[in-house]
Amino acid sequence: MDDRKAIVKGVLAAAGAAALVVFLAGVRPADLSDDGRRTVIRIWHVWGGPMLEAYRRSVEMFHAAHPQIACELLYVPNDLSNNQKFYTAVVGNCAPEVIFVDGPQVAEWAERGLLADLGPLLRECGRDPEAFAQEFWPPCWRQCFYKGKVWAVTFCADPNFAFFWNKDAIRRALAAGEVPEAARSRIDPDRPPATIEELDRSSDALTRLEGGRLVRVGFVPWGVYGRANSMFTWGWAWGGEFYDPERRKITADDPRCVAALEWMCSYAQKYDFRRVAALQSTFGSAEQNPFITGRQVLQVYHVTGLDEVRRYAPHLEYGMAPLPQPPGGEKASSWVGGWTMAVPATLADPAKRRAAMEYILWACASAEGTRLSVRTIVGFPGWKPSPFFEDAAKDPDLAVFADILRQCKHQRPVMPAQAYYMDQLDRAVDRAVRGELAPRQALAEAARNTQAFLDKILRRSEGGGP
């Protein structure tokens, strides 16, 4: 089935033909020429609130350096489950010139025929794609490369993740005699657990029940920004893999991934999943974050978590380190997420294509652009030569994240069923920690379902029918 027809069919099924016509009429832009003085490009971005104002300032800096190009910004959020507006815009030939794409979506959007191959545009701008690839942290480049072509350029990289410990909470627990005597000598507020064994001991010693109610928990391994992200984090730390690109095989039931989920479930069993959920439900705003309040002493954070701690608990004493190492697993394991920039496949105007690529290269792979743009979203550049890393080295906390990014080996599997896979992993972890399915069964089911979904996509793209 033709890609555009497939997209139209999906949109019609979700919204109806009448709604589609109204939508296309509503978003079709005017013919922007800026009186011939500048090439106007529209950018669909994902930044709101304070991030938007900062992002706008970076675009103003681009305008100052590129007076022949004008950028028009439109906030159009998209994520792994919310992308029909862009699909419809491509079908209706009214897509923007530049689109922000979540890294895991790149392969799926490329498979659907939504994105332009950037190889020719890079060459037109004097960048050889093979040499250009060497300028990026490897996982940042891999997420943009699919079926031998470059479909996007990484704008920001999320070093996933750093391990945090609340020194103040540990000192309070020790001073109040709330740590078992046998464990006191092993709990040091100034030293993080370096191994999973040490993490287990520290978590057990710092977890506290009062009258059958959990009032403090040491650590919650399934709480790493959602169930699926928790599974990726610990599965890779245990040395597991989630996808075999050579065989196009989903491997969620890799024995090492199963072992990681079994470890997560051990926490749900010994602390009681329901008690942990009850504790977490008492916190609403960022200021009430359980790590900040000391109700969860050990935590795994994205760099935005660091920003929250600094904003809402400026006097909190905490520590940061790489993830603890499982037995036989990866040392300082980590992976990359983040946003990329791409050009829609339907953009035919040569001047606009060139202007779009010039903006992407400035924002994602220039000294000025990466220093300015990435600061707007509390992230890191995917571009290794960025002077942002010199700035980060002056901040001890950011330096920890920078080191994590330099050593990073993983990104979410580059294949066109990522959103579905995330849903399946989320469901598998949730059912396992609740005790509804054994970890091996839960991950086997996720692998089986995702494989069937992926095979269907690949058959369709290869002309094999539905």
Sequence and secondary structure as in RCSB ss.txt:
>XXXX:A:sequence
MDDRKAIVKGVLAAAGAAALVVFLAGVRPADLSDDGRRTVIRIWHVWGGPMLEAYRRSVEMFHAAHPQIACELLY
VPNDLSNNQKFYTAVVGNCAPEVIFVDGPQVAEWAERGLLADLGPLLRECGRDPEAFAQEFWPPCWRQCFYKGKV
WAVTFCADPNFAFFWNKDAIRRALAAGEVPEAARSRIDPDRPPATIEELDRSSDALTRLEGGRLVRVGFVPWGVY
GRANSMFTWGWAWGGEFYDPERRKITADDPRCVAALEWMCSYAQKYDFRRVAALQSTFGSAEQNPFITGRQVLQV
YHVTGLDEVRRYAPHLEYGMAPLPQPPGGEKASSWVGGWTMAVPATLADPAKRRAAMEYILWACASAEGTRLSVR
TIVGFPGWKPSPFFEDAAKDPDLAVFADILRQCKHQRPVMPAQAYYMDQLDRAVDRAVRGELAPRQALAEAARNT
QAFLDKILRRSEGGGP
>XXXX:A:secstr
  HHHHHHHHHHHHH HHHHHHHHHHH      GGGTSEEEEEEE   HHHHHHHHHHHHHHHHH TTEEEEEEE
   BTTB HHHHHHHHTT   SEEEEEGGGHHHHHHTT B   HHHHHHTT  HHHHHTTB HHHHHTTEETTEE
  EES BEEE EEEEEHHHHHHHHHTT S HHHHTT  TTS   BHHHHHHHHHHH EEETTEEEEBS  TT SS
SHHHHHHHHHHHTT  SEETTTTEE TT HHHHHHHHHHHHHHHHHTHHHHHHHHHT  SGGG HHHHTSB EEE
E HHHHHHHHHH TT  EEEE   B TTS TT  EEE EEEE BTT   HHHHHHHHHHHHHHHHSHHHHHHHGG
GGT B SBTT THHHHHHTSHHHHHHHHHHHH  EES  STTHHHHHHHHHHHHHHHHTTSS HHHHHHHHHHHH
HHHHHHHHHHHTT   
